[in-house]
Structure formats: C-alpha cells, structure tokens
C-alpha cells in the first residue's frame, strides 16, 4: 500500500482539505465566499476519499468516481462565481459576460451529469471516453476563464485579498487541463499526472488557508509597474527561475527512480505556483520597485529646484505672510494641496494651533503633549495618511487621532516636525486638488522639508523670546528713569515741608505749594499707571475671600460708567494669593472691560464654585475681539491697542500671575457682541474649628495642592 503513490497522494489531499474545512467551519463563516469554500473543501474530501478507497476495496464504481469528479469541479466553479459576484465592476458588458459564463458552465455540468446518469442507469453508451475527457477539458477551461475574469475585473474588492485563492484554483484547473489534454493526445491518463494530482491539490490548501485568515484585513488595490525596466527585470527573473526549475526537474526525474516522472510533475507544478505567488506579492513588487527606482531611474523630483524653491520661500524676512503659514504652503505644495494647519509646542508643553490655511478648525484645537499621537511620533518618524488610516487603522497600530485633527474636514496627512530628536510641532495637510499616490520619495522629501522648516520655526521662536527679554530689559531701564523722577518729586515735597514753617503765612508760597503739589500728583498718577508692583512669591501670600475682593473692586470701579455689578449672591470663596496683586490683576481686567464697553453697556461679575475651583466670569457687552487677536496678541507682552498710553503688559501680567497661583484664564469673545474672561483659582478647602457640639472633631486645615493651568 505504501508503494502506491496515487493512494498516498489522494490521502494527503483528503487530509488537507479536511483540515481546511475544520478551519473554515470553526472560525470564518461570515461571508458567502467562506461558506462556499467550506462546501468545496467538503466535496474535495469526499472526492479524494473515493480515490483512496478504490485501490483498497475496489469501491466506489467508475460512475460514482466520475460523478464526484464533476461535483468537485462544480464546487470550485461555484466558489469562483461567488468571488465574481463581489469583484465584478457594475457595467452592462461585464454583466452580460458573467451571465454568459454562468449559463455555459451550468449547461456543460448538467449535460455531463445527465448523460452520465443515463449511461449508468440504462447502460447506454451515449458518451465515449474521449467525449468525457473533452468535457473535463472544457470544465477546466471554464474555471481558468473565470479566474481570469475575476482577476482582471477585481477593482472594487481588491486583488490582494483574493490572489491566493485565485492562484490555488487556477493551479488545480490548470493541472487538470494539462492532464486531460495529455490523455486526449495519448489515449489514456498518464500515471505520472494521476499520481501527482492529489499532492498538487494538497499543496494548494495552504493558499486557501492564508486567504481565509486574511479575510479580516482591508483589501488593497493591486498596482502594476509603470516602468518598462520593471517588466524587463521581472521577465529576466522569471527566465532564470524557469531555467533553475528545468535543471532541478531533470535531477528529480533522474534520482526519483520509479516515482521520478511523477515527482518531476509535482516539482514543476508546485514551483510554478510558488512563482505565481511571488510575482503577485505586493511586498516583493514594492521592494523591487523601490530598488529599481533608486538605482535605475531618475528621481521623481528635481531636488536642486525643490531646495531653491524652499530657500526662496523661507528667506523672506518679512512677516507677510507669517512664517508658520509659509511653512504650511511649502509642505502642502509638495503633494499638490493648498490647505493645511500647524501646531507648535508652547511653554507648558502642549501643542497649540498657530495658523490654518484653507481649513475650517474646530473650537478646541489644543493637542495634549501626553496624547497617543505625540507618543507615537516620539517613537517613530512616520507620516500618517488619514485616508489609509480610515480604511485600516491597524496599519498604524490602532492609533488614536485627537479630536483637534479628526474634526477638521478634508484632513489628509499628519506630519511630525522634529527639532533634533524632540517633537516640536505637528503639521496637517488637507486633501489635494486631484488624487495623488505617494511613494517612498514623496515621504523622504516631506520629512527633509519638515525638519528644515522646523529649525526655522524654532529659530524664529527663540528670536521672539530674546526680543521679549530685551523689551523687559528696556522696561527695567525705563524704570530707572522713572525712579529718578520719583526722587525729584520727593525732593520737591521735602523742600516744601522744610520751608513751610517759615513761609506758611506768605500767600505766594501757598500758591507755589499748591502748583507744585498738583504737578507732583499728576506726575505720580502717570507713573502709577505704567508701573506695577512686582509679583511676590506665592508662599508669602495669604488666604483671601475672593467674594469680598470682587465686591470691593465693584464698588471702586462703579464711579465710572458702565458700572460693574455682581450677579446673584455668591458664597464665600477662599483662595490663596497676594491681596494687592490679586486686586491689581482683577482690577485690570475690569478696567479693560469698561474701556471696551460703551457707557450704556453692561458689565457683569459672576462667581461660581465647582470641583474645588472658584471661577470669576467678567462679562461685558463691548466691542469684542476676534479669535486671531485672542490667539496671537491678547496675552502677548508689549502688544497694546491703546497706542502710546498703554505698555501692553497688563493682560500678560494678569495671566502670568494667575498661572503662578495655580489658576488659569480663558477668553471667549465675538466682535460686536462682547467678551467673557473666566478666571479660575484653586479653592482653599478647610474644616471649621471644633465646637462644644463636636468635641471629637480635630482642627485641620486641608489645603488642596496647587493645580496646574490647563
């Protein structure tokens, strides 16, 4: 029995298809294709089992084996029709072609089955042996034609998701075609073909299994090479491979003994199926294409021209347009787009939207530095294609994209901006004018331009910080002159006090004293308007009731219209801060609201307590501010809208002090409607001292830790 190669061959086929059926039945029965594959595997097990049983026990009869042969072919053709239904492009011509193939295949199967049944039942000799072989050849050609139609028209479904099953089915039908064609030529089926047939079918089972395991993956459209060199290289490789097969097949036949011819057929069939798998592998083709492009083709870009173009754009020292906007235009221009946005790291480490070009941005645009996207970019320098991400998130390890990006319509590429090895910013590119296919060269150029642009952005930021420091130094120098003026005023007042006892009865002295005092008052008032007391350390601050501070400020600023009023009856709100600094900060915000609001307008002060925080809302019905002004100028020092009368550091000092005590300032505004400043402070929570009613309650002051500004 072990010397019968046909028995071993078909037993291997029965076992292999049985395992395939178990795999499909136990895990993958979600699609029609999976269910038809299970049916084909089951029929193939019965078919191979009948061919194993015949040499052992002389059963089943020839008609049963012929009937199972037809059923096996019908099962695999049914699988091809299931693939064809999903892969065909919906046009009238291909629809008619599909119907024609279906009708011809079904008619041929019914013809062979009916005449076989009549011959078996009534012992009629309706079809001779050669006619039956011609019928098998026709079925094989039908199967190959269906595979060709599936492959050529599989655009919507994706060729890579079905290539293994097409290769396997085409190999089986191709083998049957050569076997029956050889039988028609020589008048009998070759023992070599027949003995190797079961092993050939068994060798195709791994391809069915791979296709089944890959059903969860998104299909990827197969693309052919655009270069004649790629085709030439492919044919040269195929020729060398076939030459190797010829040499290997010769030695297999020589050394194979009695099984040499069958082993040679088996070797050739499996090797050709492997060649087809290799040549249709997207990964192999992609690597070959990159190798050829890098070594035999001109580059896609003229890098000298691209470098000069980028240099001309970035060499512009003016601020029209701003540098971040120019960087966006450079990056988007590389991929035929005109839209984009850029986020840069701020002093707290978060990534803040600097500018957006031709993109609608959502309300909240800050990207958390501890977010998954930032951690992803810190690990690898990848460019995220959002089109590819939406089709198959697993290609980016199920990366979570922040809402600040996903809520932007027409977003396409997310590009990391590195300063050295640190993530300094994130750029977003919008959809291109027309579909653009990116390759390794596009990505390399984008990464190089992104790094160079990031260096300039960081340099510009450093220059702004240096300029700010120099401006503060200038303020310090100006303060020295102001101190000199104060000393002059003090000297004048001291002289008046010294001469007062001697000239108090002199009317002229009294007039001079009044004039000098009035001048000193006006001079000191101007100095006070421009100088603020330096902020003290938070540790030296005291616990204050924010409600009382707000009431005092409301009374103080009620002398000017519009007078601020407090909404509701707020509860006590203990905070830790310096009294004078707190009054100065909140007073500046209230005064700004009065400056921006007409006398008939309204200014409302509201205190709310939530989650261990107290928030003061300063709302006015003034002129309002644009989002661009809030983002780029409101809290920027030395940027004032009051001309020479303002130094532009009030809002900046207010925000810095609130941050220092653990709070935060947020602003919402709309031009023509008004503005609302929300100032958040961490609330001091403490327990009341124990009383006679509560003798066991300890006196504990529980101060919440300072919260970071968000």
Secondary structure, DSSP 8 states (H G I E B T S, - for coil): -TT-HHHHHHHHHHHHHHHHHHHHHHH--SSHHHHHHHHHHHHHHHHHHHHHHHHHH--S-HHHHHHHHHHHHHHHHHHHHHHHHHH----HHHHHHHHHHHHHHHHHHHHHHHHHHHHHHH----S-HHHHHHHHHHHHHHHHHHHHHHHHH-SSS-GGGTHHHHHHHHHHHHHHHHHHHHHHHHSS--HHHHHHHHHHHHHHHHHHHHHHHGGGS--------S-HHHHHHHHHHHHHHHHHHHHHHHHHHHHTGGGHHHHHHHHHHHHHHHHHHHHT-HHHHHHHHHHHHHHHS--SS-HHHHHHHHHHHHT--S-SS-HHHHHHHHHHHTTT---EEEEEE-TTS-EEEEEEES----S---B-TTSHHHHHHHH---EEEHHHHHH-GGGGTT----HHHHTSTTEEEEEEEEETTEEEEEEEEE--SS-----HHHHHHHHHHHHHHHHHHHHHHHHHHHHHHHHHHHHHHHHHHHHHHHHHHHHHHHHHHHHHHHHTT-HHHHHHHHHHHHHHHHHHHHHHHH-------GGG-EEEEHHHHHHHHHHHGGGSSS--EE-S-----EEEE-HHHHHHHHHHHHHHHHHHS-TTS-EEEEEEEETTEEEEEEEE-S----HHHHHHTTTSTT--SSGGG--S-HHHHHHHHHHHTT-EEEEEEETTTEEEEEEEEE---------TT-TT--------------
